[in-house]
Amino acid sequence: MSYLFSPLTLRGLTLKNRAVVAPMCQYSAKHGVANDWHLAHLGRFAQGGFGLVILEATGVLPEGRISYADLGLWTDEQIPALKRIVDFLHDNGSAAGIQLAHAGRKAATPIPWRNGFDETETEKVALAFEAWTPVGPSALIHAEGRGFTKPTALDEAGIAEIVAAFAAAAVRSDEAGFDVVEIHAAHGYLINQFLSPAANHRTDRYGGSRENRMRLALEVAEAVRKVWPQDKPLFVRISGIDGAPDGWNIEDSIVLSRELKAIGVDLIDVSSGGFDGAGLKAAPLYQVHLAEAVRAAGLPTSAVGLISTPEEAESILVSGKADLVSLARMALDDPNWPLHARKALGENDDAYSSWPKQAGGRIRDRDRVLGRG
């Protein structure tokens, strides 16, 4: 058996394989509530054979959304639509994860495919448009002239509210049936803003030293771990480096990961970047070395970032650089990537049985006719 298609057990969850769909914002919700688009978007990955499907960055507070059209989980009314998706993922053989997030100063931004905030008054009503002033560790705007708003600096009461909101969203995640919670501490969003000197200019106990800058990340992880069932794994996504001058670096990530392990985090999902004008240049496998470095801290990791072929994924896992491989754009391009990967890696012991029963026989017949069997 290939390593990619070997199971991985984390606490009480056993993933059938090590192919993961990374969180991908869809900017298609109203008032934070999932809809048919999210069901179709995510459901196809379960049908395509991924072991774990992680939902997009989901705001733990309304003002924590990247845009007004993001998913949210700050109220019980948002649970049923998510449970519908979770049930479909489970029924089709995938574990279900959710990424809990707060965008901080990168909140309240335009929908990417629009020309800034160009919604008409009629569209604003139809799309449930909202605008608000974001918050951050310091009153520093993320970038000028690109749809960002100067944030209000959080006081300690506001920080405590956010920590509590992450815990409350984790409780709702369990009620919706999710198998994994991933805390979003990467990509220049709120927790990453506190971690990095690029955004955190505070002089209180949440700023200055690395220990202080890590405080919010550790408080959130501890609060979530206390309410998240002990038999369910907890992930944290970090930027291994943010790429900013004198910013967060890989040594910092290793120290943070050790602290997260002590709290009860089970896996670190290692990405990079998130600050204006900083980050690694994208290229095939460009972030895998970060996952490898963090893995040396003693926690399993997931590698992400332009992993395209089954052979690349297998090599990452066999060489011990990571324990999972996460795909985003590759999954969008080929939702059946794991099914195709099984064949590419020689998993031909009735590979067609891995397809949904509605499709496997037809794919087998097609391949026989075309001599691809």
PLY file of the C-alpha trace (Angstrom):
ply
format ascii 1.0
element vertex 373
property float x
property float y
property float z
element edge 372
property int vertex1
property int vertex2
end_header
0.00 0.00 0.00
1.23 3.50 -0.81
1.80 5.84 2.10
-0.75 8.31 0.72
-3.47 5.68 1.07
-2.46 4.41 4.49
-4.69 5.46 7.38
-3.71 8.01 10.01
-5.15 7.95 13.52
-5.30 11.10 15.62
-7.02 10.57 18.98
-10.31 8.82 18.20
-10.35 9.71 14.51
-8.88 7.48 11.83
-8.54 9.09 8.40
-8.86 6.60 5.55
-6.05 8.30 3.65
-3.73 11.29 3.97
-5.19 13.51 1.26
-6.86 16.62 2.72
-8.88 19.39 1.14
-7.52 22.65 2.56
-9.94 25.43 3.59
-10.96 27.62 0.65
-13.10 30.73 1.10
-16.11 30.77 -1.21
-17.53 34.22 -0.43
-21.01 32.82 -1.03
-22.80 32.87 2.34
-25.47 35.22 3.67
-25.30 36.20 7.33
-22.69 33.47 7.77
-25.08 30.65 6.84
-24.00 27.86 4.49
-26.16 27.06 1.47
-26.43 24.72 -1.52
-23.25 26.12 -3.06
-21.23 25.01 -0.05
-22.85 21.57 -0.06
-22.06 21.03 -3.74
-18.57 22.54 -3.49
-17.56 20.42 -0.50
-19.56 17.31 -1.27
-17.72 16.64 -4.51
-14.45 16.24 -2.57
-15.94 13.49 -0.45
-17.22 11.79 -3.59
-13.71 12.20 -4.99
-12.13 10.20 -2.17
-10.41 12.74 0.11
-9.82 11.50 3.63
-10.55 14.85 5.25
-12.42 17.89 3.93
-11.92 21.13 5.89
-14.45 23.92 5.48
-13.39 27.47 4.76
-12.35 30.06 7.34
-15.49 30.41 9.46
-15.92 33.56 11.51
-16.32 33.09 15.24
-17.82 36.60 15.41
-19.58 38.65 12.71
-16.73 41.16 12.66
-14.22 38.32 12.34
-15.21 37.49 8.77
-12.87 38.30 5.91
-15.89 39.51 3.96
-19.61 39.85 4.53
-20.10 36.65 2.47
-18.00 34.32 4.65
-19.31 31.44 6.71
-19.86 32.02 10.39
-20.51 30.05 13.56
-21.32 32.70 16.16
-24.94 31.61 16.64
-26.82 28.33 16.99
-28.94 29.24 13.97
-25.90 28.58 11.76
-25.52 24.97 12.93
-28.19 23.12 10.87
-26.83 24.15 7.46
-23.36 23.01 8.49
-24.67 19.73 9.89
-26.27 19.01 6.53
-22.83 19.32 4.90
-21.13 17.25 7.61
-23.67 14.47 7.21
-23.10 14.40 3.45
-19.33 14.23 3.88
-19.68 11.38 6.35
-22.15 9.52 4.16
-19.61 9.67 1.34
-16.65 8.45 3.36
-14.78 11.62 4.35
-14.05 13.11 7.73
-15.26 16.68 8.19
-13.20 19.56 9.53
-13.93 23.24 10.08
-11.46 26.10 10.28
-12.44 28.58 12.98
-11.15 32.04 12.27
-11.03 35.74 13.04
-9.67 37.97 10.29
-8.68 40.84 12.57
-7.55 43.86 10.57
-8.03 41.92 7.30
-11.80 41.74 7.89
-14.57 43.62 6.06
-12.82 43.39 2.69
-14.42 43.29 -0.79
-15.43 40.07 -2.53
-12.40 39.15 -4.67
-14.18 38.98 -8.03
-15.88 42.37 -7.63
-14.33 45.76 -8.40
-14.01 46.79 -4.79
-17.26 47.61 -2.98
-19.27 48.12 -6.17
-22.53 46.50 -5.02
-25.64 48.38 -6.00
-28.26 49.09 -3.36
-30.38 46.27 -4.78
-27.42 43.88 -4.69
-26.61 44.84 -1.12
-30.01 43.63 -0.02
-29.85 40.44 -2.11
-26.32 39.59 -0.96
-26.80 40.51 2.71
-24.08 43.15 2.41
-22.51 44.42 5.63
-19.70 46.86 6.40
-17.89 47.39 9.69
-14.66 48.63 11.23
-12.27 45.74 11.89
-10.15 45.18 14.98
-6.53 44.21 15.39
-3.68 44.03 17.89
-2.72 47.59 16.94
-4.38 50.41 14.99
-2.33 49.64 11.88
-3.95 49.14 8.48
-2.96 45.99 6.59
-2.39 47.84 3.30
-3.41 51.14 1.74
-5.60 51.45 -1.33
-6.70 47.83 -1.57
-10.03 47.75 0.22
-8.67 47.45 3.75
-9.86 49.61 6.64
-7.76 50.94 9.50
-8.64 48.79 12.51
-9.41 49.64 16.09
-6.85 48.28 18.55
-8.32 45.63 20.81
-8.34 46.13 24.56
-8.06 43.17 26.91
-11.82 42.88 27.26
-12.12 42.59 23.48
-9.40 39.95 23.42
-11.21 37.93 26.09
-14.42 38.13 24.05
-12.62 36.70 21.03
-11.10 33.83 23.03
-14.57 32.99 24.36
-16.01 33.18 20.84
-13.53 30.60 19.56
-14.54 28.25 22.39
-18.25 28.80 21.75
-17.77 28.11 18.04
-15.93 24.89 18.88
-18.93 23.75 20.94
-21.20 24.49 17.99
-18.78 22.64 15.69
-19.21 19.54 17.82
-22.99 19.94 17.74
-22.79 20.08 13.94
-20.86 16.79 13.95
-17.42 17.93 12.81
-14.53 15.54 13.42
-11.76 18.15 13.41
-11.48 21.79 14.43
-8.64 23.78 12.94
-7.74 27.13 14.52
-6.66 29.64 11.88
-3.46 31.30 13.06
-1.93 31.94 9.64
-2.04 34.21 6.60
-1.94 37.54 8.40
-5.30 37.10 10.12
-5.93 38.03 13.74
-3.93 35.39 15.64
-1.08 35.71 13.14
-1.28 39.50 13.57
-0.67 39.07 17.28
2.20 36.65 16.63
4.09 38.86 14.20
5.95 42.08 15.05
4.86 43.23 11.58
1.35 43.89 12.95
1.71 43.74 16.73
3.08 46.96 18.20
1.50 46.51 21.61
3.33 47.24 24.86
1.07 45.25 27.20
1.17 41.53 28.01
0.01 40.70 24.46
2.90 42.46 22.75
6.66 42.90 22.74
8.37 39.60 23.53
7.66 36.39 21.64
6.13 34.96 24.79
3.69 37.85 24.96
2.90 37.78 21.24
2.09 34.04 21.49
-0.32 34.62 24.36
-3.50 34.96 22.26
-2.71 31.87 20.15
-2.16 29.80 23.28
-5.23 31.17 25.07
-7.42 30.35 22.07
-5.96 26.86 21.74
-6.40 26.17 25.44
-9.98 27.46 25.47
-10.91 25.37 22.44
-9.19 22.24 23.73
-11.13 22.47 27.01
-14.50 22.34 25.24
-13.61 20.25 22.19
-14.20 16.54 22.89
-11.10 14.71 24.04
-11.53 12.01 21.40
-11.51 14.58 18.58
-8.26 16.05 17.22
-7.45 19.75 17.23
-5.38 21.29 14.41
-3.78 24.73 14.21
-2.83 26.35 10.90
0.20 28.63 11.13
2.37 30.61 8.77
5.72 28.90 9.26
7.22 32.23 8.32
5.43 35.44 7.41
8.28 36.70 5.23
8.13 40.21 6.67
11.42 41.90 7.62
12.11 41.02 11.26
8.77 39.18 11.27
7.68 35.73 12.43
10.21 33.04 11.50
10.56 29.27 11.49
12.31 29.20 14.86
9.33 31.06 16.31
6.99 28.49 14.74
8.88 25.61 16.30
8.65 27.22 19.75
4.93 27.92 19.28
4.28 24.37 18.09
5.89 22.91 21.20
3.66 25.10 23.37
0.59 24.08 21.36
1.52 20.42 21.77
1.64 20.85 25.54
-1.90 22.28 25.43
-3.21 19.28 23.48
-3.04 20.33 19.84
-2.65 17.27 17.62
-1.39 18.58 14.28
0.11 21.75 12.80
-1.00 22.73 9.30
1.96 24.70 7.97
1.51 27.45 5.42
3.28 30.83 5.08
2.88 34.54 4.38
-0.04 36.85 4.97
1.46 40.32 5.25
1.51 42.95 2.54
4.60 42.76 0.36
6.01 39.75 2.23
6.04 35.98 1.86
7.60 33.18 -0.11
7.52 33.11 -3.90
4.98 30.50 -4.95
6.42 27.47 -6.72
5.83 23.71 -6.68
6.18 22.35 -3.13
7.43 25.72 -1.91
6.19 25.33 1.67
6.99 21.67 2.30
10.31 22.46 4.00
8.40 24.49 6.59
6.19 21.53 7.47
9.31 19.37 7.75
10.98 21.85 10.11
7.92 22.17 12.35
7.46 18.40 12.42
10.82 18.18 14.17
9.14 19.92 17.13
7.34 16.65 17.83
3.90 17.16 16.32
2.45 15.71 13.12
2.17 18.25 10.31
0.25 18.81 7.13
2.11 20.17 4.10
0.34 22.53 1.70
1.26 24.70 -1.26
1.16 23.69 -4.93
1.37 19.96 -4.31
0.06 18.65 -7.62
0.92 15.06 -8.45
0.36 11.82 -6.55
4.08 11.15 -6.82
4.88 14.46 -5.10
2.44 13.72 -2.32
3.79 10.21 -1.83
7.38 11.46 -1.68
6.52 14.06 0.98
4.93 11.40 3.17
7.49 8.64 2.60
10.40 10.96 3.35
8.81 12.03 6.65
8.43 15.70 5.74
4.76 15.68 6.76
1.98 13.35 7.85
-0.79 14.76 5.66
-0.84 16.58 2.32
-3.38 19.36 1.80
-4.63 20.41 -1.61
-6.63 23.52 -2.50
-6.39 24.69 -6.11
-5.45 21.18 -7.23
-8.63 19.89 -5.58
-10.67 22.56 -7.35
-9.12 21.53 -10.65
-9.65 17.82 -10.01
-12.12 16.95 -7.23
-11.44 13.28 -8.03
-7.71 13.67 -7.38
-7.50 10.85 -4.78
-9.36 8.44 -7.08
-6.94 9.20 -9.90
-4.00 9.06 -7.49
-4.90 5.54 -6.40
-4.43 4.34 -9.94
-1.29 6.40 -10.54
0.34 4.90 -7.45
-0.57 1.35 -8.39
-3.47 0.91 -5.96
-5.26 -1.29 -8.47
-6.74 -3.93 -6.17
-10.19 -3.05 -7.47
-9.54 0.70 -7.58
-12.98 1.28 -9.09
-14.63 0.28 -5.81
-13.29 3.51 -4.33
-15.49 5.53 -6.68
-19.07 6.28 -5.65
-21.23 3.29 -6.54
-23.13 5.49 -8.98
-19.93 6.06 -11.00
-17.38 3.28 -10.42
-18.83 0.75 -12.83
-19.14 3.31 -15.61
-15.56 4.48 -15.16
-14.36 0.87 -15.22
-16.30 0.17 -18.43
-14.93 3.29 -20.08
-11.35 2.34 -19.17
-11.82 -1.17 -20.54
-13.06 0.16 -23.86
-10.17 2.62 -24.06
-7.61 0.06 -22.92
-6.80 1.87 -19.72
-7.56 -0.95 -17.33
0 1
1 2
2 3
3 4
4 5
5 6
6 7
7 8
8 9
9 10
10 11
11 12
12 13
13 14
14 15
15 16
16 17
17 18
18 19
19 20
20 21
21 22
22 23
23 24
24 25
25 26
26 27
27 28
28 29
29 30
30 31
31 32
32 33
33 34
34 35
35 36
36 37
37 38
38 39
39 40
40 41
41 42
42 43
43 44
44 45
45 46
46 47
47 48
48 49
49 50
50 51
51 52
52 53
53 54
54 55
55 56
56 57
57 58
58 59
59 60
60 61
61 62
62 63
63 64
64 65
65 66
66 67
67 68
68 69
69 70
70 71
71 72
72 73
73 74
74 75
75 76
76 77
77 78
78 79
79 80
80 81
81 82
82 83
83 84
84 85
85 86
86 87
87 88
88 89
89 90
90 91
91 92
92 93
93 94
94 95
95 96
96 97
97 98
98 99
99 100
100 101
101 102
102 103
103 104
104 105
105 106
106 107
107 108
108 109
109 110
110 111
111 112
112 113
113 114
114 115
115 116
116 117
117 118
118 119
119 120
120 121
121 122
122 123
123 124
124 125
125 126
126 127
127 128
128 129
129 130
130 131
131 132
132 133
133 134
134 135
135 136
136 137
137 138
138 139
139 140
140 141
141 142
142 143
143 144
144 145
145 146
146 147
147 148
148 149
149 150
150 151
151 152
152 153
153 154
154 155
155 156
156 157
157 158
158 159
159 160
160 161
161 162
162 163
163 164
164 165
165 166
166 167
167 168
168 169
169 170
170 171
171 172
172 173
173 174
174 175
175 176
176 177
177 178
178 179
179 180
180 181
181 182
182 183
183 184
184 185
185 186
186 187
187 188
188 189
189 190
190 191
191 192
192 193
193 194
194 195
195 196
196 197
197 198
198 199
199 200
200 201
201 202
202 203
203 204
204 205
205 206
206 207
207 208
208 209
209 210
210 211
211 212
212 213
213 214
214 215
215 216
216 217
217 218
218 219
219 220
220 221
221 222
222 223
223 224
224 225
225 226
226 227
227 228
228 229
229 230
230 231
231 232
232 233
233 234
234 235
235 236
236 237
237 238
238 239
239 240
240 241
241 242
242 243
243 244
244 245
245 246
246 247
247 248
248 249
249 250
250 251
251 252
252 253
253 254
254 255
255 256
256 257
257 258
258 259
259 260
260 261
261 262
262 263
263 264
264 265
265 266
266 267
267 268
268 269
269 270
270 271
271 272
272 273
273 274
274 275
275 276
276 277
277 278
278 279
279 280
280 281
281 282
282 283
283 284
284 285
285 286
286 287
287 288
288 289
289 290
290 291
291 292
292 293
293 294
294 295
295 296
296 297
297 298
298 299
299 300
300 301
301 302
302 303
303 304
304 305
305 306
306 307
307 308
308 309
309 310
310 311
311 312
312 313
313 314
314 315
315 316
316 317
317 318
318 319
319 320
320 321
321 322
322 323
323 324
324 325
325 326
326 327
327 328
328 329
329 330
330 331
331 332
332 333
333 334
334 335
335 336
336 337
337 338
338 339
339 340
340 341
341 342
342 343
343 344
344 345
345 346
346 347
347 348
348 349
349 350
350 351
351 352
352 353
353 354
354 355
355 356
356 357
357 358
358 359
359 360
360 361
361 362
362 363
363 364
364 365
365 366
366 367
367 368
368 369
369 370
370 371
371 372
